[in-house]
Amino acid sequence: MAKKKEIYTYKAPWTTYSLAWNRSGLPGEKFKLAVGSFKEEYANTIKIIQLDINAEINEASDNNSDDTQTYFNEVCSCEHPYPATKILWAPQSHLTSGKSSSKNLLATTGDYLRLWAIDDNNKMNSEALMNNSRHQEYCSPLTSFDWNEVDPNIIGTSSIDSTCTIWDLEKQTPRTQLIAHEKEVYDISFAAGRDIFGTVGADGSVRMFDLRSLEHSTILFESPDMSPLLKIAWNKQDPNYVATILTDSPKAVIIDIRVPSIPMTELMGHQAALNGISWAPHSAHHICTVGDDSQALIWDITSKVRPIEDPILAYSAAAEINQLQWCGLHEDWVAVCYDKYLQILRV
């Protein structure tokens, strides 16, 4: 993806799926990631890995080369019930909250919303298990979540039961639960501020909510044939822009919330269904998409062409890419997951 090829590969003992960059920015935390397994059974795994900063960083690794394993150290791991649908480390704002457990706190979704902490001995411990069902022991599976970066005491989760739950992490109880869509809710994303968030789901709509007035929502976009929308990503540098992807579709849709219903543009460069989208954390105009064509493409949405068919950068993996996250601390780095591999790429 870059003129100077910098790619580092971690090979896991299982198919990789969920991933997250550490966001603390503390000394010794550089290039640390969490990666989750995808096994069709109850017993799954979360591993914390870290790029060996003493390795020759300027030496790039080839795709799937077995010796690339030496570039990463396994910090710790823990069992996770079912595959984690998403992992996120606590936002940087959580570090100033005065909580002793906030240094290495992360969350996962799957059967429940779970909080984990990594102690000084590099052991991953369960901190909390939160059930969004008020009337029964078991809750509907959670498809995704997002951590509010302005108020890190808030997490929003999405569920296949058509609801979203806004959690109070200190009390470990729901602040509110709302029916967000007519069908399953597949993803949720907070805007740059505290109160605005968006959701997508199986009813084919992108909806915008305000925590201060949850009685109403705004439909920002509906897919033409009402096909499900899988992911939503809010542009944190310019909150007017939201991105989404459709089921079994090679295109991503960019929405300007000031002009709802009609896509601002569509990104049309992939040859197979998309699986992930991530805005650049440092730019309002750049976004990365990944898909079943094994491609990771970076786009500049300032192009006057509609739709946009030519990405500004492209990278080919060795298999279908199922997950993507752009690093907030190291803005030139993107992480992707495919098959049994996690790669970090300098862009």
N, C-alpha and C positions, 0 to 999 in steps of 0.2 A: 504494500500500500504506500510505502514511502520510497524515496530515492535510495535511501540506505536501509537495506532490509533488516529489520529488527523484529524477530518473531521468537517467542519463547513458549514451549509446549509442555504441558503437564499431562501425563497419561494416568488415568484412574483405572481401578480394577473393575469398573462398571460404566454403563452409559451415563454420561454427564447430562445434567439438565439445568437446574437452577444455579445461579452464580451471582456474586456481589463483591464489589471492591470495598475494602476497608476505607472508612471516611474520616478517621480520627486525626490524621496528620501528625500524630505524636512520633517522637524519635523511636526508631526501631519498628515502626508499623508500615514502612514503605512497601509497596507492591505486595500487599497481603490481600488474599481473596478467600471467600467461602465458596465451596462448590458442593452441590447436592447430587445424589444418585437418582437414576430413574430405573427402578426395578419393579416389576409387576408382582409385588408381594408386600407384606406388612413391613418387614425389616428393611429399612433404607439407611442411608448414611449421609452425614454432613462432614466434610473435611475442611480444615483451615490450612491453606498452603501459602507459602511466601517465596517470592523470587529471591534467590541467593544473591544479595547485593555485592558479595565478594567475587562472584563469577565474572567472567569477562563480558560485560554488558554489551560491548560493541560487536561481539561475535553472534551472528544470527544463527538460528537453528532451522533445519529443514523440516517440512511437514512430516510428522509421525516418526522422526528419527528417534530411536530408542535412547540415545545418549542425552536427549533433551530432558529426561527425567531429573538429571543432576542439577538443573538450573533451579529447581524448586525444592524447598524443604517442607515436609509435612509437620505443621505446628501441633495440631491436635485433631481429634475427630470424635464424633458421638453418633449413637444410633438415633434415627428419626423415624417415627411411625409413618409409613407410606412415603411416596416421593414428596419432597417440598415443592409446592407450586411456585414459591418465590422466597428469596432470602434478601434481607437488607440489613446492613449495619446501622447503628444509631447515627443520626445526623450529627454534624460537628456541633450544632447548637446544644446537643444533649450534654456535651462535655462541660458546659458552663452551668449546668443545673445543680451542681453541688452533690450529686449522688455518687457514692463510692463505687457503685456497680456499673457506672456509665462508661468506664474506660473502654471496655471491650464487650459492649452489649449488642446483640443482634436478634432479629425476629425472623420467624418462618411461618408460612401458612401451609395447610394441608387438611388434615382432619380438624384441627383447631388452630388458633393463633397462639404461638408459643414464643416466649422470650428466653434467650440464652445468654450466659455470661462466661467469658473466659477469664479464669483467675490467674494469679501471678505464677502459678505452676503450670500454665498452659493446659489446664483442664477445662473442658466445656461443660458447664453445669446448667441444668434447667432452672430458670428463674420464675416462670409463670406459665400456666396453661389456661387459656380463656375460651369459654364456650359461649357462642352467641345465641344459643337456644335457651329461652327462659323457662320452658315447660317440659324439657326432656333431657335425659343424660347425654344424648348424642346430638351433634349439630350437623347440618348439611355441610358437605365439603366446601372449603374455601378455595376459590380460584386464584385470588391474588390479593395484594394489599399495597398501601403506600404509607410512608412515614411522613408526617407533617414536619417540614424543616423549620418553620417559624415557631411552632409550639410542639416540641418533641414529646410532649405528654399525650399527643393524639396520633393514633393509627386508624386508618380506614380500611376495612376488609370488604371483599366482594364474594358472593356465594352463588351456588347453583339454585338456591331457593328463591331467587329474584330480589334478594335484599342486599343492602350494604349496612355495615355496622361501624359506628364511630366509637372508638374505645378511649377510655380514660386509663392510661397505663399505671398511674400512681394507685388508683383504686382497683385496677384490674377488673373493671366493670364497663358495660356499654354506656356511653353517654346517650346514644340514641340509635335506633334501628329503623330503617325506612325501606319500603318497597320501592326499589329504584327503577326497575324495568318490568315489562310484562312477562319476560322469560328469564333464563339464567343470566347473571351478571358475570362477565368474564374478566374485567379489569377495572381498576380505579387509579386515578392520578390526581394529586393535589397540584394546584397552580403555585406560582411563586409566593403568593401571600398565604395567610393563615386559613382563610374561610372558604375559598372557592375550590371545588374539586369536580372532576368529570368521571363519567363511567361509560362503558360500552357493554353490549350484551347480545344475546341470541335473537333479540327482536330487531336487530339491525340499526339501532340508534346510538348516537353519541349524546349524552345528557350532561348538563351542567347544573350543579347544586351550590347553595350557599349555606354554610353552617348556621348563619344568623337567621335564616328563613327557609327551613326545610319543607314547608308545606307545598312549595312549588319547585319545579325544575324547568329548565329550558332545553328543548331539543335543538342541538346545534347542527345535526346532520342525520340523514337516514339513507342507508344504502338503497340503490334504485330498486333492487328486487327483494329488499328486506333480508338479505343474506346476513348471517351473524357477523359481528365485528369482534375481533379477538383481543386487540391491544389498544391502549390509549397512552399517549405520551404528551405531557404538557411542556411547552417550551418555557423553561425557567428564566431565560434572558428576555424574552418578549412574550408575555402571557396572552397576547392576542392570538397566538398560534397553537393549534392542537393537531396531533397526528394520530391516525388510526390505520389499521389494516383489516382487510376482509378475509373471511374464510375461503381457503382454496383459491386465493387470488394473488397474482404477481405484482399488484400495484398497491402503493401506499397513498393515502388521501391526506392532504394538508388542508385544515380548516382555519379560516380567519373568523373568530367569534363575533366580529363586528358585522360580518356579512354571512349569517348562518344559512344552512340548507344547501348552498352551492359551494363545492370545493374550491379553495383558492387555487390549488393545483393538484396534479396527480403525478406520482413518481412511477415511471413505466419501464424501468430498465431490467427488471428480473425476468427470468424465463420459467419460473416455477413459483409455487405458493410462498408467501412471506410468513416468517415466524417471529420476527422481532423488529422493534424500532427503538432508537435512542437518540435524543437530541444531544448535540455537543454542549457540555456544561459551560463553555466559555464563549459561545457564539450563538447569536439569535438566528443565524441563517444556515447552519449546517446540521445535517441529520444523517444517521447511519441506518441502513436496513439490511436484514439478513434473511435467507430463505432456503428452500429445498433445492435450489440450483447451486448450492455450495458457495454462493457469492455473498460477500460483505461489500456493500456499495455506500459511498459517502456522497451526499448531494448538497448543492448550493441552491437554496430555494429563492434566491434573489434573481435567478434567471428569468428573463421576460418571456421565455418559451412556456406555453401551456398546452399540453402537459410537458413535464420535463422528462426527457428520455435518455440523457447522457449524464452519468455520474461524474464527479470530478476525481474520484479515486475508486479503485476496485481491488479486491483481494479474493482469491479462490482458495477455499479450504479443500480438504480431501474427502469430505462427505457433507450431507445436508447440515446446515447450521441451524440449531434449534434455540439458541439463546444468545443474548447480546447485552453488554452494558458498557457505556462510555465512562471512563474514570473521571471523577470529579477533582481529585487531588493532582493527578498527573494527566493534564488535559490532552497530551499527545498520544494517549494509550486507550485502546479499546480491547475488551475481552469478549471472546466468543466460545461457545461450546458446540461440539459435534462428536458423534460416536462416543468413544471413551476419552476424548481429549478436551482440554481447556487450553486455549491459546491467548496470549496477550500480544497485541500488535501495535507497533509504533506507527502512527498515521501522520 
